[in-house]
Amino acid sequence: MTIAPPRDTAPFWNRIAARYAARPVANPEAYALTLERTRAYLRSTDSVLELGAGTSSTAITLAPHVARYLSTDISSGMVRIGREKAQAAGVDNLTIEVGQLGDPALDAGPFDAILAFNLLHLCPDPAGEAAKAFAALKPGGYFISKSACLGSGFWFLWPVTAVMRALGKAPPVRYFTRRWLQEAIRKAGFEIVETGDYPARPPSHFIVARKVPD
C-alpha cells in the first residue's frame, strides 16, 4: 500500500529540504486551528501514523498527546532534519522514518489515526490513497487530512504551477474540488465527521473521516 507522492519526487523534496525547514508557517492561525481540531480526535493511548510529514514539525507537536507516533516522508533530507528537531525537542515516543505506508521496513499498523496534511493533492490518485488508508486503520479509527482544493475558481494557477514544475521549482499537483475530495473519501468507506477550510482562500480543506466499525 502507498499513500504518498511517487518516489520519483523524492529528489525534489531532498533538494529543497533545508529551505523548507527554514521557512516560517505561511498562516500561523490556520495551522494552529488545524492542530487544535486534530488533537480533539487523538487519545493518549493512540498509535498514530503521519504520512508526507516533511520535517516533522506537526509530529513533534502532536506526539506528546498520544502513546506512539510514526512520522514518515519519502525524502531522506526531510527525515534527517526531522530527527534532529525531534532530538532537540526531547520527544521520546516519536519515530521518524523514510518511507510510505506499505514499505516492508515500516510498521503496517493497524493505527488509531492516520494523518495526511498537505499531501493528497500531491498524489496521482487521491481516491485510491484514501482507500489504502482505510485498510490500515483500526475500526473506529480516523483519517485526518488537509489538502489544497484548487479545482474550482483557481484555474489561473494551473499554468503557473506547470511552468514552475517544468523549471524544477514545484512538484506535480492534482487539482480537485472540496466536493470531489469528500466524495472520494466517502467512497473509500469513511464517514465524514468534520470539515473546515484552514485557510479559506485558497481553500486548504480539512477533513476528519472515521472508519465505521462493521
Sequence and secondary structure as in RCSB ss.txt:
>XXXX:A:sequence
MTIAPPRDTAPFWNRIAARYAARPVANPEAYALTLERTRAYLRSTDSVLELGAGTSSTAITLAPHVARYLSTDIS
SGMVRIGREKAQAAGVDNLTIEVGQLGDPALDAGPFDAILAFNLLHLCPDPAGEAAKAFAALKPGGYFISKSACL
GSGFWFLWPVTAVMRALGKAPPVRYFTRRWLQEAIRKAGFEIVETGDYPARPPSHFIVARKVPD
>XXXX:A:secstr
   SS GGGHHHHHHHHHHHHHS  S HHHHHHHHHHHHTT  TT EEEEES TT HHHHHHGGGSSEEEEEES 
HHHHHHHHHHHHHHT SSEEEEE  TT TTS    EEEEEEES GGGSS HHHHHHHHHHHEEEEEEEEEEEE  
SSS TTHHHHHHHHHHTTSS       HHHHHHHHHHTTEEEEEEEESSTTTTEEEEEEEE   
